[in-house]
Amino acid sequence: MRRGLQPRRAHTAPRGSGAGARVLDVAHLKRLAEFRYQLRRFLHASQAAAERMGLHNQQYQMLQCVGAMPETMAPTIANVAKRMLLKHNSTVELVDRAIAQGLLRRSGDETDHRRILLRVTEQGKHKLAALAEFHTRELEQSGPDLVRALDHILHASGRGARRNAARRAGTRTRQKAAGR
């Protein structure tokens, strides 16, 4: 797998989970809980919208994944599995159901005849377009609360502010070196 295309790895266990663990910072926990709440609100609205369109949540995510695969990745079952963080066999089942519903189709790869590519059908594109419109409106409404909750986490401890200042300083240094 090429660098940059790997999914981010989840942390295996929180640091300090054994003896001598850190003292609970209730204010920080509240900020984390608020962010999770705002994120879950958006995801709940997304799932409900997909269901109103006759799709299971994972089907919508898969259609979105296939329809908006990065140009550096082919829309194969293996790449869909990577992008959705699913096992290969689970992805095959999901794809097979979507094909049976007329949302996806398989096609041969013209450059690599061993490979099968996934394509969104016209029916799938109509559902994706309607859901993209819904999600854009939803983000216009709930996005500011989601961003605010994330911003409170990143900037409350000063860590986010220090990181951003360091990035800006690095950008200025590179710009000076380039003679801008």
N, CA, C and O of each residue as an XYZ file, in Angstrom:
720
protein
N       0.848     -1.174      0.000
C       0.000      0.000      0.000
C       0.895      1.239      0.000
O       1.876      1.307      0.741
N       0.544      2.227     -0.847
C       1.348      3.437     -0.926
C       1.130      4.308      0.297
O       0.062      4.306      0.909
N       2.174      5.052      0.635
C       2.075      5.962      1.771
C       0.997      6.997      1.502
O       0.830      7.438      0.365
N       0.275      7.384      2.521
C      -0.754      8.400      2.390
C      -2.132      7.820      2.111
O      -3.135      8.521      2.242
N      -2.194      6.554      1.729
C      -3.482      5.943      1.447
C      -3.936      5.026      2.566
O      -5.011      4.430      2.487
N      -3.130      4.909      3.599
C      -3.479      4.029      4.703
C      -4.475      4.729      5.620
O      -4.345      5.924      5.884
N      -5.473      3.982      6.107
C      -6.397      4.595      7.063
C      -5.663      4.905      8.354
O      -4.693      4.239      8.717
N      -6.141      5.920      9.030
C      -5.539      6.238     10.320
C      -5.793      5.098     11.276
O      -6.880      4.520     11.300
N      -4.792      4.780     12.058
C      -4.919      3.679     13.002
C      -5.528      4.194     14.302
O      -5.174      5.266     14.794
N      -6.434      3.418     14.832
C      -7.038      3.771     16.120
C      -6.020      3.504     17.216
O      -5.203      2.590     17.108
N      -6.074      4.291     18.250
C      -5.205      4.058     19.395
C      -5.642      2.764     20.062
O      -6.838      2.508     20.199
N      -4.687      1.953     20.475
C      -5.025      0.651     21.048
C      -5.589      0.760     22.450
O      -6.535      0.046     22.782
N      -5.046      1.619     23.273
C      -5.553      1.789     24.632
C      -5.157      3.172     25.116
O      -4.087      3.676     24.776
N      -6.011      3.771     25.901
C      -5.662      5.083     26.429
C      -4.415      5.000     27.308
O      -4.236      4.050     28.070
N      -3.573      6.000     27.186
C      -2.423      6.053     28.078
C      -2.901      6.295     29.492
O      -3.901      6.975     29.722
N      -2.186      5.739     30.416
C      -2.533      5.956     31.815
C      -3.734      5.148     32.262
O      -4.402      5.513     33.229
N      -4.018      4.053     31.569
C      -5.187      3.262     31.947
C      -4.881      2.296     33.083
O      -5.790      1.655     33.609
N      -3.627      2.184     33.465
C      -3.252      1.285     34.558
C      -3.107      2.052     35.855
O      -3.702      3.115     36.035
N      -2.309      1.501     36.758
C      -2.070      2.146     38.056
C      -1.436      3.514     37.833
O      -0.639      3.695     36.913
N      -1.785      4.446     38.655
C      -1.224      5.795     38.553
C      -1.845      6.582     37.408
O      -1.205      7.483     36.864
N      -3.079      6.259     37.031
C      -3.737      6.939     35.925
C      -3.916      8.412     36.243
O      -3.944      8.817     37.406
N      -4.037      9.205     35.188
C      -4.226     10.637     35.336
C      -5.537     10.949     36.054
O      -6.453     10.126     36.089
N      -5.608     12.129     36.613
C      -6.827     12.602     37.268
C      -7.804     13.029     36.169
O      -7.412     13.668     35.193
N      -9.057     12.675     36.336
C     -10.084     12.992     35.353
C     -10.299     14.498     35.283
O     -10.570     15.139     36.299
N     -10.178     15.057     34.094
C     -10.444     16.466     33.848
C     -11.896     16.551     33.353
O     -12.176     16.335     32.174
N     -12.800     16.865     34.265
C     -14.228     16.848     33.969
C     -14.581     17.862     32.885
O     -15.427     17.581     32.036
N     -13.960     19.015     32.899
C     -14.251     20.026     31.877
C     -13.879     19.503     30.486
O     -14.624     19.700     29.526
N     -12.731     18.841     30.382
C     -12.307     18.283     29.096
C     -13.249     17.147     28.679
O     -13.604     17.024     27.506
N     -13.642     16.331     29.638
C     -14.581     15.242     29.350
C     -15.896     15.809     28.810
O     -16.486     15.234     27.896
N     -16.353     16.919     29.363
C     -17.586     17.552     28.888
C     -17.424     18.059     27.460
O     -18.345     17.951     26.651
N     -16.248     18.613     27.150
C     -15.998     19.066     25.773
C     -16.011     17.886     24.808
O     -16.594     17.974     23.727
N     -15.372     16.784     25.191
C     -15.365     15.580     24.353
C     -16.786     15.044     24.173
O     -17.170     14.654     23.071
N     -17.553     15.026     25.245
C     -18.933     14.530     25.185
C     -19.792     15.415     24.284
O     -20.626     14.909     23.534
N     -19.596     16.718     24.351
C     -20.359     17.636     23.498
C     -20.026     17.404     22.028
O     -20.919     17.402     21.180
N     -18.745     17.209     21.725
C     -18.355     16.934     20.339
C     -18.994     15.627     19.865
O     -19.543     15.564     18.766
N     -18.920     14.596     20.690
C     -19.518     13.301     20.318
C     -21.026     13.460     20.091
O     -21.579     12.880     19.157
N     -21.683     14.239     20.941
C     -23.121     14.477     20.792
C     -23.417     15.164     19.456
O     -24.315     14.741     18.728
N     -22.669     16.216     19.133
C     -22.899     16.943     17.878
C     -22.635     16.042     16.674
O     -23.374     16.085     15.691
N     -21.593     15.234     16.749
C     -21.274     14.309     15.674
C     -22.380     13.263     15.521
O     -22.798     12.951     14.407
N     -22.846     12.730     16.642
C     -23.918     11.722     16.596
C     -25.221     12.331     16.070
O     -25.978     11.652     15.377
N     -25.489     13.580     16.384
C     -26.685     14.252     15.844
C     -26.632     14.270     14.328
O     -27.612     13.952     13.655
N     -25.463     14.651     13.793
C     -25.324     14.695     12.338
C     -25.451     13.296     11.741
O     -26.155     13.104     10.749
N     -24.772     12.319     12.342
C     -24.822     10.953     11.824
C     -26.228     10.366     11.912
O     -26.652      9.618     11.031
N     -26.947     10.709     12.981
C     -28.333     10.232     13.126
C     -29.207     10.818     12.014
O     -30.008     10.104     11.409
N     -29.055     12.099     11.751
C     -29.831     12.729     10.675
C     -29.460     12.110      9.331
O     -30.326     11.913      8.478
N     -28.190     11.805      9.140
C     -27.722     11.178      7.902
C     -28.350      9.806      7.714
O     -28.825      9.473      6.628
N     -28.349      9.019      8.771
C     -28.919      7.673      8.705
C     -30.416      7.736      8.412
O     -30.924      6.962      7.601
N     -31.111      8.643      9.060
C     -32.552      8.780      8.831
C     -32.834      9.190      7.391
O     -33.788      8.700      6.787
N     -32.019     10.081      6.835
C     -32.201     10.510      5.444
C     -31.959      9.344      4.486
O     -32.710      9.166      3.527
N     -30.927      8.557      4.736
C     -30.643      7.394      3.887
C     -31.812      6.411      3.937
O     -32.219      5.871      2.908
N     -32.346      6.184      5.124
C     -33.469      5.254      5.266
C     -34.706      5.765      4.536
O     -35.455      4.975      3.961
N     -34.929      7.087      4.553
C     -36.068      7.653      3.807
C     -35.901      7.435      2.300
O     -36.886      7.375      1.564
N     -34.645      7.315      1.847
C     -34.366      7.053      0.432
C     -34.350      5.561      0.127
O     -34.054      5.162     -0.999
N     -34.666      4.731      1.127
C     -34.710      3.295      0.923
C     -33.352      2.617      1.019
O     -33.177      1.507      0.516
N     -32.391      3.272      1.659
C     -31.040      2.713      1.799
C     -30.714      2.464      3.263
O     -31.155      3.201      4.144
N     -29.946      1.430      3.507
C     -29.353      1.261      4.827
C     -28.182      2.232      4.904
O     -27.618      2.612      3.878
N     -27.823      2.627      6.096
C     -26.751      3.597      6.288
C     -25.456      3.166      5.591
O     -24.815      3.976      4.921
N     -25.070      1.898      5.746
C     -23.832      1.431      5.111
C     -23.939      1.432      3.591
O     -22.938      1.631      2.903
N     -25.134      1.214      3.064
C     -25.294      1.271      1.609
C     -25.025      2.675      1.105
O     -24.346      2.861      0.095
N     -25.559      3.665      1.810
C     -25.303      5.052      1.416
C     -23.810      5.353      1.492
O     -23.242      5.941      0.573
N     -23.182      4.951      2.583
C     -21.750      5.199      2.734
C     -20.954      4.529      1.613
O     -19.987      5.096      1.103
N     -21.367      3.326      1.236
C     -20.668      2.619      0.176
C     -20.875      3.315     -1.174
O     -19.923      3.470     -1.939
N     -22.100      3.733     -1.470
C     -22.357      4.458     -2.717
C     -21.518      5.734     -2.778
O     -20.936      6.070     -3.809
N     -21.475      6.424     -1.656
C     -20.678      7.647     -1.581
C     -19.201      7.331     -1.795
O     -18.493      8.055     -2.495
N     -18.761      6.268     -1.200
C     -17.363      5.840     -1.319
C     -17.018      5.512     -2.771
O     -15.996      5.970     -3.283
N     -17.857      4.729     -3.431
C     -17.603      4.356     -4.833
C     -17.712      5.576     -5.733
O     -16.873      5.782     -6.610
N     -18.738      6.382     -5.521
C     -18.969      7.547     -6.372
C     -17.943      8.647     -6.204
O     -17.766      9.468     -7.103
N     -17.261      8.679     -5.063
C     -16.306      9.765     -4.784
C     -14.937      9.216     -4.403
O     -14.218      9.824     -3.610
N     -14.580      8.072     -4.966
C     -13.272      7.466     -4.685
C     -12.174      8.444     -5.137
O     -12.280      9.024     -6.218
N     -11.135      8.633     -4.334
C     -10.038      9.511     -4.759
C      -9.458      9.043     -6.100
O      -9.435      7.848     -6.396
N      -8.999      9.993     -6.892
C      -8.469      9.663     -8.218
C      -7.291      8.710     -8.154
O      -7.009      8.008     -9.126
N      -6.603      8.675     -7.027
C      -5.435      7.798     -6.888
C      -5.817      6.357     -6.565
O      -4.953      5.483     -6.496
N      -7.113      6.108     -6.366
C      -7.585      4.762     -6.016
C      -8.660      4.322     -6.998
O      -9.534      5.107     -7.365
N      -8.595      3.079     -7.416
C      -9.639      2.521     -8.265
C     -10.805      2.072     -7.392
O     -10.592      1.625     -6.265
N     -12.030      2.185     -7.891
C     -13.191      1.764     -7.099
C     -13.358      0.235     -7.113
O     -14.301     -0.290     -7.705
N     -12.452     -0.448     -6.471
C     -12.513     -1.904     -6.342
C     -13.104     -2.262     -4.983
O     -13.195     -1.418     -4.092
N     -13.502     -3.517     -4.837
C     -14.033     -3.958     -3.547
C     -12.978     -3.789     -2.463
O     -13.297     -3.367     -1.351
N     -11.719     -4.112     -2.774
C     -10.648     -3.981     -1.776
C     -10.503     -2.532     -1.315
O     -10.340     -2.277     -0.122
N     -10.561     -1.589     -2.244
C     -10.411     -0.180     -1.867
C     -11.641      0.342     -1.129
O     -11.518      1.171     -0.228
N     -12.815     -0.134     -1.502
C     -14.029      0.254     -0.772
C     -13.939     -0.270      0.661
O     -14.286      0.437      1.608
N     -13.475     -1.502      0.816
C     -13.323     -2.078      2.158
C     -12.360     -1.233      2.987
O     -12.625     -0.959      4.157
N     -11.246     -0.819      2.388
C     -10.278      0.029      3.109
C     -10.906      1.350      3.518
O     -10.776      1.778      4.664
N     -11.588      1.993      2.581
C     -12.159      3.315      2.854
C     -13.305      3.259      3.867
O     -13.549      4.222      4.594
N     -14.002      2.125      3.906
C     -15.119      2.001      4.849
C     -14.710      1.307      6.142
O     -15.523      1.148      7.052
N     -13.446      0.894      6.219
C     -12.923      0.207      7.396
C     -13.717     -1.071      7.684
O     -14.065     -1.364      8.828
N     -13.991     -1.820      6.614
C     -14.726     -3.073      6.712
C     -13.845     -4.230      6.260
O     -12.832     -4.032      5.589
N     -14.243     -5.427      6.635
C     -13.570     -6.617      6.136
C     -14.010     -6.852      4.692
O     -15.103     -6.459      4.283
N     -13.129     -7.502      3.935
C     -13.385     -7.742      2.517
C     -14.700     -8.485      2.293
O     -15.499     -8.088      1.445
N     -14.930     -9.570      3.054
C     -16.143    -10.368      2.835
C     -17.411     -9.575      3.169
O     -18.438     -9.765      2.519
N     -17.357     -8.696      4.164
C     -18.518     -7.854      4.485
C     -18.793     -6.886      3.338
O     -19.946     -6.612      3.006
N     -17.733     -6.377      2.745
C     -17.882     -5.448      1.629
C     -18.466     -6.157      0.415
O     -19.306     -5.594     -0.286
N     -18.033     -7.378      0.163
C     -18.579     -8.155     -0.963
C     -20.091     -8.309     -0.793
O     -20.844     -8.112     -1.747
N     -20.534     -8.655      0.398
C     -21.973     -8.817      0.654
C     -22.722     -7.507      0.443
O     -23.803     -7.490     -0.145
N     -22.147     -6.419      0.921
C     -22.758     -5.100      0.764
C     -22.863     -4.735     -0.717
O     -23.891     -4.226     -1.163
N     -21.807     -4.992     -1.470
C     -21.791     -4.707     -2.906
C     -22.823     -5.580     -3.625
O     -23.572     -5.086     -4.468
N     -22.864     -6.856     -3.302
C     -23.824     -7.755     -3.950
C     -25.260     -7.287     -3.733
O     -26.071     -7.334     -4.658
N     -25.578     -6.842     -2.533
C     -26.939     -6.339     -2.258
C     -27.216     -5.055     -3.047
O     -28.321     -4.861     -3.555
N     -26.223     -4.190     -3.145
C     -26.402     -2.938     -3.889
C     -26.587     -3.220     -5.385
O     -27.364     -2.539     -6.054
N     -25.884     -4.209     -5.902
C     -26.049     -4.588     -7.310
C     -27.446     -5.153     -7.533
O     -28.098     -4.829     -8.526
N     -27.902     -5.991     -6.619
C     -29.251     -6.573     -6.726
C     -30.333     -5.489     -6.697
O     -31.394     -5.654     -7.299
N     -30.065     -4.389     -6.003
C     -31.023     -3.280     -5.926
C     -30.879     -2.308     -7.089
O     -31.656     -1.358     -7.197
N     -29.904     -2.527     -7.954
C     -29.709     -1.649     -9.103
C     -28.971     -0.363     -8.782
O     -29.073      0.605     -9.536
N     -28.223     -0.328     -7.670
C     -27.505      0.881     -7.261
C     -26.068      0.908     -7.771
O     -25.505      1.979     -7.997
N     -25.480     -0.263     -7.951
C     -24.103     -0.409     -8.410
C     -24.068     -1.425     -9.538
O     -24.997     -2.213     -9.715
N     -22.974     -1.395    -10.303
C     -22.698     -2.434    -11.285
C     -21.204     -2.710    -11.281
O     -20.399     -1.854    -10.913
N     -20.852     -3.906    -11.691
C     -19.446     -4.274    -11.844
C     -19.069     -4.081    -13.305
O     -19.876     -4.310    -14.206
N     -17.822     -3.654    -13.525
C     -17.336     -3.557    -14.901
C     -15.859     -3.911    -14.909
O     -15.152     -3.734    -13.917
N     -15.414     -4.409    -16.037
C     -14.002     -4.747    -16.179
C     -13.151     -3.500    -16.279
O     -13.602     -2.464    -16.767
N     -11.927     -3.602    -15.818
C     -10.971     -2.502    -15.893
C     -10.277     -2.592    -17.254
O      -9.678     -3.617    -17.580
N     -10.357     -1.529    -18.039
C      -9.766     -1.532    -19.376
C      -8.245     -1.598    -19.351
O      -7.633     -2.093    -20.297
N      -7.629     -1.108    -18.286
C      -6.166     -1.118    -18.215
C      -5.609     -2.358    -17.531
O      -4.483     -2.767    -17.816
N      -6.374     -2.956    -16.642
C      -5.949     -4.168    -15.945
C      -7.112     -5.157    -15.989
O      -8.036     -5.083    -15.179
N      -7.052     -6.069    -16.931
C      -8.179     -6.968    -17.184
C      -8.429     -7.947    -16.046
O      -9.453     -8.630    -16.043
N      -7.528     -8.032    -15.090
C      -7.742     -8.915    -13.932
C      -8.639     -8.274    -12.899
O      -9.175     -8.956    -12.025
N      -8.806     -6.982    -12.990
C      -9.485     -6.221    -11.941
C     -10.927     -5.887    -12.329
O     -11.223     -5.606    -13.490
N     -11.811     -5.923    -11.338
C     -13.216     -5.548    -11.513
C     -13.439     -4.234    -10.778
O     -13.076     -4.084     -9.612
N     -14.046     -3.282    -11.491
C     -14.335     -1.978    -10.909
C     -15.820     -1.863    -10.597
O     -16.658     -2.499    -11.235
N     -16.119     -1.053     -9.621
C     -17.500     -0.784     -9.243
C     -17.905      0.575     -9.791
O     -17.117      1.521     -9.774
N     -19.119      0.665    -10.270
C     -19.656      1.918    -10.810
C     -21.051      2.143    -10.231
O     -21.823      1.201    -10.054
N     -21.354      3.384     -9.945
C     -22.689      3.747     -9.461
C     -23.608      3.849    -10.674
O     -23.257      4.480    -11.670
N     -24.781      3.230    -10.591
C     -25.759      3.283    -11.679
C     -26.479      4.631    -11.653
O     -26.296      5.425    -10.729
N     -27.295      4.880    -12.671
C     -28.085      6.116    -12.706
C     -29.010      6.198    -11.495
O     -29.159      7.264    -10.897
N     -29.630      5.076    -11.134
C     -30.502      5.053     -9.946
C     -29.693      5.417     -8.699
O     -30.149      6.204     -7.869
N     -28.507      4.853     -8.569
C     -27.638      5.168     -7.435
C     -27.217      6.630     -7.431
O     -27.146      7.260     -6.376
N     -26.936      7.169     -8.619
C     -26.537      8.584     -8.729
C     -27.664      9.515     -8.289
O     -27.412     10.537     -7.651
N     -28.899      9.168     -8.626
C     -30.039     10.000     -8.211
C     -30.155     10.015     -6.688
O     -30.379     11.066     -6.087
N     -30.003      8.851     -6.073
C     -30.075      8.779     -4.602
C     -28.916      9.552     -3.976
O     -29.103     10.282     -3.003
N     -27.707      9.386     -4.543
C     -26.546     10.114     -4.019
C     -26.740     11.623     -4.130
O     -26.417     12.360     -3.198
N     -27.261     12.085     -5.255
C     -27.469     13.527     -5.453
C     -28.453     14.078     -4.429
O     -28.224     15.136     -3.843
N     -29.550     13.353     -4.216
C     -30.548     13.810     -3.240
C     -29.959     13.828     -1.836
O     -30.204     14.757     -1.067
N     -29.185     12.804     -1.503
C     -28.590     12.750     -0.158
C     -27.477     13.793      0.003
O     -27.302     14.337      1.093
N     -26.739     14.073     -1.047
C     -25.706     15.122     -0.973
C     -26.359     16.477     -0.704
O     -25.853     17.280      0.080
N     -27.490     16.717     -1.366
C     -28.220     17.970     -1.142
C     -28.701     18.052      0.306
O     -28.568     19.092      0.952
N     -29.259     16.951      0.812
C     -29.712     16.927      2.205
C     -28.544     17.186      3.158
O     -28.654     18.007      4.068
N     -27.422     16.484      2.948
C     -26.279     16.612      3.855
C     -25.683     18.022      3.831
O     -25.223     18.527      4.855
N     -25.695     18.640      2.673
C     -25.198     20.018      2.593
C     -26.076     20.942      3.424
O     -25.569     21.768      4.182
N     -27.399     20.806      3.283
C     -28.319     21.629      4.098
C     -28.147     21.343      5.582
O     -28.139     22.259      6.404
N     -28.008     20.054      5.921
C     -27.846     19.665      7.325
C     -26.568     20.255      7.908
O     -26.560     20.747      9.036
N     -25.488     20.202      7.132
C     -24.217     20.771      7.615
C     -24.290     22.291      7.733
O     -23.668     22.877      8.620
N     -25.040     22.925      6.851
C     -25.217     24.377      6.985
C     -25.904     24.718      8.300
O     -25.615     25.745      8.914
N     -26.821     23.842      8.730
C     -27.550     24.078      9.975
C     -26.769     23.616     11.204
O     -26.624     24.371     12.165
N     -26.271     22.393     11.181
C     -25.643     21.832     12.381
C     -24.117     21.958     12.388
O     -23.479     21.769     13.423
N     -23.546     22.275     11.240
C     -22.088     22.368     11.131
C     -21.446     23.341     12.110
O     -20.435     23.000     12.725
N     -22.001     24.547     12.278
C     -21.369     25.478     13.219
C     -21.272     24.920     14.646
O     -20.272     25.146     15.328
N     -22.307     24.192     15.103
C     -22.250     23.592     16.442
C     -21.190     22.502     16.504
O     -20.490     22.369     17.508
N     -21.069     21.724     15.437
C     -20.067     20.658     15.369
C     -18.655     21.248     15.371
O     -17.777     20.770     16.088
N     -18.449     22.277     14.572
C     -17.134     22.924     14.506
C     -16.794     23.584     15.833
O     -15.657     23.504     16.298
N     -17.777     24.235     16.441
C     -17.554     24.892     17.731
C     -17.148     23.869     18.794
O     -16.236     24.116     19.583
N     -17.828     22.725     18.810
C     -17.501     21.688     19.795
C     -16.085     21.159     19.570
O     -15.343     20.949     20.529
N     -15.710     20.946     18.324
C     -14.352     20.488     18.021
C     -13.328     21.563     18.383
O     -12.275     21.266     18.948
N     -13.642     22.789     18.056
C     -12.739     23.893     18.372
C     -12.515     24.009     19.881
O     -11.398     24.291     20.314
N     -13.550     23.799     20.678
C     -13.403     23.862     22.139
C     -12.449     22.786     22.641
O     -11.697     23.019     23.588
N     -12.471     21.624     22.024
C     -11.543     20.551     22.425
C     -10.121     20.935     22.053
O      -9.208     20.834     22.872
N      -9.939     21.371     20.824
C      -8.584     21.632     20.321
C      -7.911     22.835     20.971
O      -6.690     22.872     21.119
N      -8.710     23.804     21.352
C      -8.109     25.028     21.873
C      -8.193     25.188     23.384
O      -7.562     26.087     23.940
N      -8.946     24.351     24.049
C      -9.099     24.481     25.496
C      -7.788     24.243     26.225
O      -7.475     24.940     27.190
N      -7.036     23.280     25.777
C      -5.787     22.962     26.472
C      -4.627     23.783     25.945
O      -3.533     23.747     26.508
N      -4.855     24.523     24.871
C      -3.765     25.292     24.283
C      -2.972     24.480     23.283
O      -2.192     25.046     22.517
N      -3.150     23.162     23.266
C      -2.386     22.313     22.343
C      -2.682     22.667     20.902
O      -1.765     22.797     20.091
N      -3.964     22.824     20.574
C      -4.337     23.159     19.200
C      -3.796     24.505     18.788
O      -3.326     24.677     17.663
N      -3.862     25.475     19.709
C      -3.356     26.805     19.401
C      -1.853     26.774     19.172
O      -1.355     27.435     18.261
N      -1.113     26.009     19.995
C       0.339     25.910     19.809
C       0.687     25.241     18.489
O       1.610     25.667     17.794
N      -0.063     24.177     18.139
C       0.190     23.479     16.879
C      -0.065     24.409     15.695
O       0.731     24.459     14.758
N      -1.187     25.151     15.742
C      -1.514     26.057     14.643
C      -0.486     27.174     14.522
O      -0.114     27.554     13.411
N      -0.025     27.701     15.646
C       1.003     28.749     15.610
C       2.295     28.207     15.021
O       2.955     28.892     14.239
N       2.662     26.991     15.384
C       3.874     26.374     14.838
C       3.736     26.162     13.337
O       4.691     26.378     12.590
N       2.560     25.743     12.888
C       2.336     25.553     11.448
C       2.462     26.876     10.710
O       3.105     26.956      9.663
N       1.839     27.924     11.268
C       1.906     29.235     10.614
C       3.341     29.724     10.555
O       3.768     30.281      9.544
N       4.094     29.520     11.637
C       5.503     29.950     11.658
C       6.302     29.187     10.607
O       7.145     29.770      9.925
N       6.043     27.887     10.471
C       6.727     27.080      9.463
C       6.392     27.535      8.058
O       7.258     27.539      7.183
N       5.136     27.920      7.831
C       4.711     28.409      6.519
C       5.420     29.715      6.189
O       5.889     29.907      5.067
N       5.498     30.628      7.185
C       6.186     31.903      6.951
C       7.660     31.674      6.636
O       8.220     32.329      5.758
N       8.287     30.741      7.353
C       9.702     30.445      7.119
C       9.896     29.899      5.704
O      10.829     30.306      5.012
N       9.036     28.992      5.269
C       9.147     28.440      3.902
C       8.908     29.508      2.861
O       9.569     29.514      1.823
N       7.964     30.426      3.117
C       7.688     31.489      2.169
C       8.882     32.434      2.050
O       9.218     32.872      0.949
N       9.527     32.750      3.178
C      10.714     33.613      3.143
C      11.829     32.948      2.358
O      12.516     33.586      1.560
N      11.999     31.646      2.600
C      13.060     30.904      1.904
C      12.801     30.866      0.409
O      13.744     30.832     -0.382
N      11.528     30.871      0.010
C      11.177     30.838     -1.409
C      11.201     32.236     -2.023
O      11.007     32.389     -3.229
N      11.439     33.256     -1.195
C      11.538     34.626     -1.685
C      10.203     35.291     -1.954
O      10.107     36.190     -2.789
N       9.172     34.850     -1.247
C       7.834     35.464     -1.447
C       7.622     36.590     -0.499
O       6.566     37.222     -0.517
